[in-house]
Amino acid sequence: MAKLIPAGWRELRVLGRVDRELETLEVLETGLPETLTVFHGVHWTRIERGFSVIGEIDFVIVGPAGRVLLIEQKSGFLRESADGLVKAYEGRDKNVPAQLKRTLDALTLRLAAVLPGESLTLDYLLYCPDYHVKSPATAGLPPERIVDAARKSLLCRRVIEAFPPEPARDVLAHRLRRFFNDELQLVPDVSALVGRAEQLVTRVSQGLATWARRLAFTPFRLRVIGTAGSGKTQLALAVLADAAAAGRRALYVCYNRPLADHMAQVAPRETDGIEIAAYHQLCDRRLRAHGERTDFSQPDAFEKMTERFAALPVEPAEQVDELVIDEGQDFHQAWVAPLMARLAPGARMWWLEDPMQNLYARPTVDLPGFTVMRAQTNYRSPRDVIAYIERTLRPALPLEPASPFAGGVEDPLTYVDAPSLLEATKRAVTLALGAGFRREDIVILTFAGREKSLLRAFDQIGPHRLRAATGRYDMFGAPEMTPGDLLVETVYRFKGQSAPCVIFTEVDFAVWDEVVERKLFVGMTRAAMRLFLVLSEPAARCLLARM
């Protein structure tokens, strides 16, 4: 069985999109040997047009001897002309042989630049599973380079024939695989739910994580004001990875402990010089290191702890080369100075925030001397979710949808009391499972805080046991969870994370205000593929009145 990169492509099945390319992936995975690696662009986090891996090519296959095979797939109808096969795209014709030649020539030049002196073998195939080529003379390509509808069952055989038995060139094959990994620019999708059986990857070829890290100024103080799904957490992860690779000390600080716990799972480890903490967690660590302990039974424990933290002297060994502040909209002004005191000479500071996710109505922090970068493109949320947000919430700055999916929002379900809330939420779970989502892909997100949630009284919904944070942590600092199949979280705790399918339930309000608007925004933008809303009747009326 061949190795396919990136993983996570099967999630597209739940939306019924790009079926022809998905069918090809399944054929290649099962029909090719494990010695071959298939790179593809069929992925739900794609942000560029089309589904190409590189240039106009859909699939790139790398063999153990360093051979490379390009496969361009043309589904649907083609036309044979005097200049070769032609594919129509929205009224415009594209010459397939010319397209293949441009891509092959460009890739040959690029590989020669990154692998100077290496003897490379590049080959190609045109795969048109829906079209029978009538005349090779009008196809513009040699017959042996075409696998059409009449010969689609021979695709894997033709691929294997392109990789004849020969001595392995492990170093060259490794460098080629690394090159195509870099072309896809695969990074972990840090907002995917922790503990998923198969970690998703995201393709961020022109996103925030790329452009922000190309900036250079002194002193480096960058304030990124980015909407949900714009890639702020991906940027933070990339900065930490850069620091670890360069041997620079880095500190990542956010507001929410669940986000800090999540980042600790996916970021470079402390042994790499990287520290991850929520702000109060950082205060407690530093006070303990100075022999002080906080009595959390006192009502003003957190205020006193932050005051003592700010008063602590900072030793040079405590200073860092990279300081990343995430969820900056939740920070107090008084927290800025003690954090900046931990910057080593020449250190860089990144401040990431989204005013629309300011659930605690805190004043905007003043950061004089910071360069500001704004990002309003949402790569995560399906287009219909963004359109629904635009119609109902009417954000001050319009969102720029960049998801490849048009769908995403289901018709809202309503409830009037606790029993009907449970029934409506159960109905949403049933619909999500019926759409093909696994239990680990689903998060039940409650609009209410933990103390006020009606769902707290239940440990299961229908046959499904609920998994929720107990508020306790084990000896390794990991959060303890109740045993269950479906994760239940509050909108406050789940900020900074996302899941393929979100059931946003217990949405209850009668009067529209800024807090309601922000909670709705945070909850809706957690969904990466599908969003179910479970609304009280007053909330449903309020939303309907705004549409």
Buried (B, 14 or more C-beta within 10 A) or exposed (E): EBBBBBBBBBBBEBBEBBEBBBBBBEBBBEBBEEBBBBBBBBBBBBBEEEBBBBBBBBBBBBBBBBBBBBBBBBBEEBEBEEEBBBBEEEEEEEBBBBBBBEBBEEBEEBBEEEBEEBEBEBBBBBBBBBBEBEEBEBBBBEEEBBBBEEBBEEBBEBBBEBBEEEEEBEEBBEBBBEBBBEBBBBBBBBBBBBEBEEBBBBBBEBBBBBEBBEEEEEEBBBBBBBBBBBBBBBBBBBBBBBBBEEEBBBBBBBBBBBBBBBBBEBBBEEEBBBBBBBBBBBBBEBBEEEEEEBEEEEEEBBEBBBEBBBEBEEEEEBBBBBBBBBBBBBBEEEBBEBBBEBBBEEBBBBBBBBBBBBBEEEEEBEBEEBEEBEBEBBBBBBBBBBBBBEEBBEBEEEBEBBBBBEBBBBEBBBBEEEEBBBBBBBBBBBBBBEBBBBBBBBBBBBBBEBEEBBBBEBBEBEEBBBBBBEEEEEEEEEBEBEEBBBBBBBBBBBBBBBBBBBBBBBBBBEEBEEEBBBBBBBBBBBBBBBBBBBBBEBBBEBBEEEE
